[in-house]
Amino acid sequence: MSVQFRYAPEIKASFPQLKSRFLCIDSISPDADPSMEIAGLLAVADKRLELTSEGEFPEIQAWRRAFSAMQLKPTQYRCAAEALLRRYRREGIIPALHPLIDLCNAVSLAYAIPIAVFDRAYVSAPMIVRYAHGDEVYETFDGLTEFPEGAEVIFADSTGRAHARRWTHRQSAFSAIRAETAQVLIVAEALHEKAEIDIVNLSLTLTKAIQAVWPNAQVLAGSPE
């Protein structure tokens, strides 16, 4: 198992506080049941949301500052973790999409940290978080094709395909997890003061949960290049 995931030097320079971890997983199947693990994670999210709204979380405030630095209105373009927390606070449930996605969503809710999940079969390595050149192709979940704006932060592969727009705002349908997905790249990213500790704990929590739900899965965890 191998993975090539890294950040462009310009991203590291612009956001020196960034901390991230990735999980590279083989042998995922859609017939697993992560309900026990999800219940425990949602209990953590519930406890935090009882005390204050997600907008007050330091993890979310850090991403709002980053979006502002990227000239994006943070109340219009929210990081995936904030959008998920808002929906969960209002509806009290997370949608059932795929057991791995559901598990990652629950971990994201518990830690208030955005998690991206890609089907590696649809990614031409290396995957690089970088500023867009303006000619990359992005596929929406509505079947539309978009072209990220120049200097927009994207997840891009070696073919010039954008697998996420506006950094942690929205992923592409092209590499989304589906029933036949077997090989996965998961990326968690944080910018707040305790990011380094929280990212490591998130990675350990997610690894333990994946190994409990998919006992035959092979998991490689690491830091990006």
C-alpha positions in Angstrom: 0.0 0.0 0.0 1.3 3.4 -0.9 0.0 7.0 -1.0 1.4 10.2 -2.3 -0.3 13.2 -0.6 1.3 16.5 0.1 0.9 20.3 0.4 2.4 22.8 -2.0 5.1 25.0 -0.4 2.9 28.0 -0.9 0.1 26.5 1.2 2.5 25.7 4.0 3.9 29.3 3.9 0.4 30.9 3.9 -0.9 28.6 6.7 2.0 27.7 8.9 -0.3 26.6 11.7 -1.8 23.8 9.5 -1.7 20.3 10.9 -3.0 17.3 9.1 -2.9 13.5 9.0 -4.0 11.0 6.4 -5.2 7.4 6.5 -4.7 5.1 3.5 -7.1 2.2 3.7 -7.5 -1.0 1.7 -10.3 -3.6 1.8 -13.3 -1.4 2.7 -16.7 -2.9 1.9 -20.2 -1.3 2.1 -21.8 -4.0 4.2 -20.3 -3.1 7.6 -22.2 -1.7 10.6 -20.5 1.2 12.4 -23.5 2.1 14.4 -21.9 1.4 17.8 -18.9 3.5 17.0 -21.0 6.3 15.6 -23.3 6.4 18.7 -20.3 7.1 20.9 -18.9 9.8 18.7 -22.3 11.5 18.4 -22.5 11.6 22.2 -19.3 13.6 22.2 -20.7 16.0 19.7 -23.9 16.3 21.6 -22.1 17.3 24.8 -20.2 20.0 23.1 -23.2 21.4 21.3 -25.1 21.5 24.6 -22.6 24.1 25.8 -22.3 26.3 22.8 -23.0 26.5 19.1 -20.5 25.3 16.5 -19.6 28.8 15.5 -17.9 29.3 18.9 -15.7 26.2 18.6 -12.0 27.2 18.3 -11.7 24.6 15.5 -14.4 26.3 13.4 -13.2 29.8 14.2 -9.8 28.9 12.9 -11.2 27.8 9.6 -13.4 30.9 9.3 -10.2 33.0 9.6 -8.6 30.9 6.9 -11.5 31.3 4.6 -11.5 35.1 5.2 -7.7 35.0 4.3 -8.7 33.3 1.1 -11.1 36.1 0.3 -14.1 33.8 0.9 -17.0 35.0 3.0 -17.0 32.4 5.9 -20.7 32.5 6.4 -21.3 31.7 2.7 -18.5 29.1 2.3 -18.1 27.0 5.4 -15.6 24.3 6.0 -17.2 20.8 5.8 -17.0 20.3 9.6 -19.0 23.5 10.3 -21.6 22.6 7.7 -22.0 19.2 9.1 -22.3 20.5 12.7 -24.9 23.0 11.7 -27.0 20.3 10.0 -26.6 17.9 12.9 -27.6 20.6 15.4 -30.7 21.4 13.5 -31.8 17.8 12.5 -30.3 15.7 15.2 -29.2 13.0 12.8 -26.5 12.4 10.1 -27.6 11.0 6.7 -26.8 7.4 6.0 -24.6 7.4 2.9 -22.0 4.7 3.2 -20.7 3.1 6.4 -17.2 4.7 6.0 -18.6 8.1 5.1 -21.1 7.9 8.1 -18.2 6.9 10.4 -16.0 9.8 9.1 -18.9 12.2 9.5 -19.3 11.1 13.1 -15.6 11.6 13.8 -15.7 15.0 12.2 -18.7 16.0 14.4 -16.9 14.8 17.5 -13.7 16.7 16.8 -15.2 19.6 14.8 -12.4 19.0 12.2 -13.1 18.6 8.5 -12.3 15.1 7.0 -12.1 14.5 3.3 -12.6 10.9 2.0 -11.5 9.9 -1.5 -11.8 6.8 -3.6 -8.2 6.2 -4.5 -9.2 4.4 -7.7 -10.3 7.8 -9.1 -7.3 9.7 -8.0 -4.1 10.0 -10.1 -1.4 10.4 -7.6 0.1 12.5 -6.3 -2.7 14.4 -4.6 -1.6 17.9 -3.8 -3.3 20.7 -1.9 -2.3 23.8 -3.8 -3.5 27.0 -5.3 -5.5 26.5 -8.5 -4.2 27.6 -11.9 -7.7 28.1 -13.3 -7.7 25.3 -15.8 -8.5 22.4 -13.5 -11.7 20.4 -13.9 -14.1 19.8 -11.0 -17.2 17.6 -11.2 -20.2 18.5 -8.9 -22.7 16.1 -7.4 -25.3 17.6 -9.8 -23.3 16.3 -12.8 -22.0 19.8 -13.7 -18.4 20.6 -14.6 -16.7 23.6 -13.0 -13.3 25.2 -13.3 -11.9 26.5 -10.0 -10.8 30.1 -9.9 -7.1 30.9 -10.1 -5.5 31.1 -6.6 -8.4 29.0 -5.1 -7.1 26.3 -2.7 -7.9 22.9 -4.2 -7.1 19.2 -3.8 -5.6 18.4 -7.3 -4.2 15.2 -8.8 -1.6 14.7 -11.5 -4.1 15.0 -14.3 -5.2 18.5 -13.2 -8.5 17.3 -11.8 -9.8 19.1 -8.7 -11.1 16.7 -6.1 -12.1 19.5 -3.7 -12.9 23.2 -4.1 -12.3 26.0 -1.7 -10.0 23.7 0.3 -12.3 22.1 3.0 -15.6 23.5 1.6 -16.7 20.8 -0.8 -15.5 17.6 -2.5 -16.0 16.4 -6.0 -18.4 13.7 -7.0 -15.7 12.2 -9.3 -13.8 10.6 -6.4 -16.7 10.2 -3.9 -17.0 6.9 -2.1 -19.4 4.5 -3.7 -20.6 0.9 -3.1 -17.7 -0.7 -5.0 -15.0 1.4 -3.3 -12.2 -0.7 -1.8 -9.3 1.7 -1.5 -9.6 5.0 0.3 -7.6 8.1 1.2 -8.8 10.0 4.2 -7.4 13.5 5.1 -8.1 15.4 8.3 -6.9 19.0 8.6 -6.9 21.6 11.4 -5.7 25.1 12.1 -6.6 25.9 15.7 -4.2 26.2 18.6 -4.5 22.6 19.7 -4.5 21.3 16.2 -1.5 19.0 16.5 -2.8 17.1 19.5 -6.3 16.9 18.2 -5.3 15.7 14.8 -3.3 12.9 16.3 -6.1 11.9 18.6 -8.6 12.0 15.7 -6.4 9.8 13.6 -6.1 7.3 16.4 -9.8 7.3 17.1 -10.7 6.8 13.4 -8.1 4.1 12.9 -9.4 2.2 15.9 -13.0 2.5 14.7 -12.1 1.4 11.2 -10.3 -1.7 12.4 -13.3 -2.5 14.7 -15.8 -2.2 11.8 -13.6 -3.7 9.1 -11.3 -6.2 10.8 -9.6 -7.2 7.6 -8.9 -3.6 6.5 -5.3 -2.5 6.1 -4.7 1.0 7.5 -1.6 3.1 6.9 -1.6 6.4 8.9 0.9 9.2 8.4 1.7 12.8 8.0 1.7 14.4 4.5 5.0 15.0 2.6 
